[in-house]
Amino acid sequence: MPATIRKTLLHVENTLIEGGKTAERPLTLIAAVAVVTNPWAGRGFVEDLRPEIHDCAPGLGHMLTEMILEASGGGDRVEAYGKAAVVGVNGEVEHGSALIHTLRFGNAYREAVGAKSYLAFTNTRGPANAAMQIPLMDKNDGGRRSHYLTIHLQVADAPAPDEIMIALGASIGGRPHHRIGDRYQDLKDLGHDVDNPAAV
């Protein structure tokens, strides 16, 4: 069965002034959230999560992607992206991970925005009104620090103990007045290969 969705939420945040200085280009952060029934709730320890992953993840990925695209004005406008899950207290963190850490969920978004990098993520457990944090990074350049961002939001009545909050996040723009450079200058200064941004 597809995911049972109790509610959706579209969060749009525009930063016009940062550090007391007007942003030359305002930063827009967008989050699309679905509050769904945990498909493994009440079943004890479930060894094989794949059937529910296959049933639920693709539809959630497509629906949340469409919400992001509508709010942003199109995939080409999305510059940074990420995903998150918060599992209600009767579930396992693994349940949220199962729904967001599958190509069946993320590929719809990745393809719609023309991305190359992996989706930054968080997966946590908490009560209703738990903080959801959606980390973002540039959709094509993991070393572009201006787009290291985090969307922070809460839903007053979610997740219920047997629910999961699933989200995609996006930015239009980077941090206003960003001035810490990118990873590449650090790599040069430290004598590391700029083609190996993890410096390993």
Number of C-alpha atoms within 10 A of each C-alpha: 9 14 19 14 15 11 11 17 14 15 16 17 12 12 14 15 15 13 8 7 10 13 15 10 15 17 18 18 25 23 27 23 27 24 25 23 20 26 22 17 18 11 7 9 10 10 6 8 14 11 10 18 22 17 16 21 22 21 16 26 24 18 17 25 28 18 18 28 20 11 16 19 10 13 20 13 14 25 21 30 33 28 27 26 30 30 32 27 18 18 23 19 18 14 26 24 20 20 28 26 19 15 14 20 25 23 18 19 26 21 12 17 22 14 21 13 15 17 25 20 21 18 22 22 23 20 18 19 14 19 16 24 23 24 23 25 27 28 24 15 16 20 18 17 19 19 25 18 21 19 21 13 15 13 15 12 11 24 28 21 18 18 28 31 28 27 28 29 30 34 31 20 18 22 20 20 15 11 9 8 12 15 16 18 12 14 17 11 8 10 10 16 13 15 9 11 15 12 13 6
